[in-house]
């Protein structure tokens, strides 16, 4: 068997760094595209659900980030709970 010269098996840090940068960039771009594609199909508002299903929405649960105008337009009178006593 023939021995391989030492110069053939030395690490190549420049080639490794360039390959790592290119692969990291491609992975990052792919991840962004995947997340964008996955979020494009989400129905975030009751109006979007009505448009997609062509039926009225009977109720919605607020995630806390909606404004009061949005909650009022959906027909939610406010927070549900026990009635206040005077």
VOBA-1610 file (N, C-alpha, C; in pm, whole numbers, padded with zeros to 5 digits, always signed):
BEGIN
Unk+00084-00118+00000Unk+00000+00000+00000Unk+00088+00124+00000Unk+00041+00223-00069Unk+00116+00348-00082Unk+00074+00446+00025Unk+00167+00519+00077Unk+00136+00621+00178Unk+00097+00750+00107Unk+00000+00820+00166Unk-00044+00949+00111Unk+00043+01057+00171Unk+00083+01151+00088Unk+00168+01258+00135Unk+00098+01347+00237Unk+00176+01402+00330Unk+00120+01485+00437Unk+00051+01609+00382Unk+00098+01663+00272Unk+00037+01784+00215Unk-00103+01759+00161Unk-00138+01636+00134Unk-00271+01606+00080Unk-00376+01594+00190Unk-00337+01572+00314Unk-00435+01553+00419Unk-00438+01668+00520Unk-00369+01774+00491Unk-00370+01889+00581Unk-00506+01957+00577Unk-00549+02014+00690Unk-00674+02091+00689Unk-00660+02216+00603Unk-00769+02254+00543Unk-00772+02373+00458Unk-00870+02472+00519Unk-00824+02557+00611Unk-00916+02644+00684Unk-00988+02745+00595Unk-00926+02793+00492Unk-00992+02891+00404Unk-01106+02823+00328Unk-01080+02705+00274Unk-01186+02631+00203Unk-01298+02595+00299Unk-01264+02552+00419Unk-01366+02516+00518Unk-01449+02638+00559Unk-01384+02752+00576Unk-01456+02874+00616Unk-01551+02920+00505Unk-01505+02917+00382Unk-01590+02958+00269Unk-01707+02861+00255Unk-01680+02732+00264Unk-01788+02633+00253Unk-01889+02650+00367Unk-01840+02674+00488Unk-01930+02695+00602Unk-02014+02820+00586Unk-01955+02927+00535Unk-02030+03052+00514Unk-02137+03033+00408Unk-02103+02967+00299Unk-02201+02946+00191Unk-02314+02856+00239Unk-02280+02747+00306Unk-02385+02656+00356Unk-02471+02723+00463Unk-02410+02802+00549Unk-02486+02875+00650Unk-02581+02976+00589Unk-02534+03046+00486Unk-02619+03143+00417Unk-02736+03073+00347Unk-02708+02962+00280Unk-02815+02888+00213Unk-02915+02832+00314Unk-02867+02783+00427Unk-02957+02732+00531Unk-03044+02843+00586Unk-02987+02959+00611Unk-03063+03073+00663Unk-03170+03120+00566Unk-03135+03131+00440Unk-03232+03172+00338Unk-03343+03068+00326Unk-03306+02941+00328Unk-03407+02835+00321Unk-03501+02837+00440Unk-03448+02864+00558Unk-03532+02871+00678Unk-03629+02987+00671Unk-03583+03102+00625Unk-03671+03219+00611Unk-03781+03190+00509Unk-03745+03131+00397Unk-03847+03099+00295Unk-03948+02997+00348Unk-03902+02898+00422Unk-03992+02798+00479Unk-04089+02861+00578Unk-04039+02945+00668Unk-04126+03010+00766Unk-04225+03104+00699Unk-04181+03176+00597Unk-04272+03266+00525Unk-04382+03186+00456Unk-04346+03074+00395Unk-04445+02990+00326Unk-04543+02931+00426Unk-04495+02889+00544Unk-04583+02829+00643Unk-04680+02931+00702Unk-04636+03055+00722Unk-04722+03157+00782Unk-04820+03215+00682Unk-04800+03195+00554Unk-04889+03256+00455Unk-05027+03191+00455Unk-05038+03069+00507Unk-05166+02998+00507Unk-05245+03016+00636Unk-05193+03092+00731Unk-05262+03108+00858Unk-05379+03205+00845Unk-05486+03174+00913Unk-05601+03263+00920Unk-05593+03336+01053Unk-05559+03463+01049Unk-05530+03537+01171Unk-05650+03613+01226Unk-05745+03649+01144Unk-05858+03729+01190Unk-05988+03658+01159Unk-06095+03691+01233Unk-06225+03634+01201Unk-06271+03668+01059Unk-06235+03786+01010Unk-06272+03822+00873Unk-06204+03731+00772Unk-06079+03692+00798Unk-06009+03602+00708Unk-06073+03464+00708Unk-06121+03419+00824Unk-06191+03290+00833Unk-06321+03295+00754Unk-06396+03406+00769Unk-06521+03420+00694Unk-06496+03418+00544Unk-06392+03486+00499Unk-06361+03487+00355Unk-06320+03348+00307Unk-06241+03276+00386Unk-06191+03146+00343Unk-06299+03040+00341Unk-06389+03042+00441Unk-06490+02938+00453Unk-06626+02977+00397Unk-06646+03104+00371Unk-06772+03156+00319Unk-06889+03128+00414Unk-06862+03127+00544Unk-06966+03114+00646Unk-06935+03215+00756Unk-07038+03261+00829Unk-07012+03360+00933Unk-06942+03296+01055Unk-06863+03376+01121Unk-06795+03333+01243Unk-06889+03357+01360Unk-06910+03256+01442Unk-07000+03268+01556Unk-06931+03328+01678Unk-06803+03308+01690Unk-06729+03362+01804Unk-06581+03352+01780Unk-06507+03425+01859Unk-06361+03423+01847Unk-06301+03444+01985Unk-06186+03386+02007Unk-06113+03403+02132Unk-06000+03500+02107Unk-05997+03605+02184Unk-05896+03708+02167Unk-05763+03658+02221Unk-05658+03687+02146Unk-05524+03651+02189Unk-05459+03757+02274Unk-05527+03868+02296Unk-05472+03975+02376Unk-05404+04084+02296Unk-05371+04057+02171Unk-05302+04156+02090Unk-05399+04237+02003Unk-05525+04197+02002Unk-05623+04269+01921Unk-05665+04398+01991Unk-05706+04493+01913Unk-05755+04618+01971Unk-05901+04601+02010Unk-05953+04697+02087Unk-06093+04691+02129Unk-06187+04706+02011Unk-06145+04782+01909Unk-06230+04799+01791Unk-06247+04666+01718Unk-06140+04587+01708Unk-06149+04458+01641Unk-06241+04365+01719Unk-06227+04361+01850Unk-06311+04274+01932Unk-06457+04316+01922Unk-06483+04446+01918Unk-06621+04494+01908Unk-06680+04462+01771Unk-06599+04467+01667Unk-06652+04441+01534Unk-06686+04294+01516Unk-06625+04206+01594Unk-06654+04064+01585Unk-06778+04030+01664Unk-06819+04117+01753Unk-06939+04092+01830Unk-06910+04047+01971Unk-06788+04065+02017Unk-06756+04029+02155Unk-06784+04150+02243Unk-06875+04138+02338Unk-06907+04254+02421Unk-06795+04288+02518Unk-06704+04203+02539Unk-06595+04230+02632Unk-06550+04102+02697Unk-06492+04114+02812Unk-06439+03999+02881Unk-06553+03920+02945Unk-06550+03789+02929Unk-06653+03705+02990Unk-06612+03672+03133Unk-06705+03671+03222Unk-06677+03638+03361Unk-06802+03656+03445Unk-06786+03645+03573Unk-06899+03662+03663Unk-06943+03807+03663Unk-07076+03833+03669Unk-07123+03971+03669Unk-07079+04042+03797Unk-07051+04170+03783Unk-07009+04250+03898Unk-07132+04284+03982Unk-07114+04276+04111Unk-07222+04315+04202Unk-07188+04448+04265Unk-07289+04530+04286Unk-07266+04664+04341Unk-07262+04666+04489
//
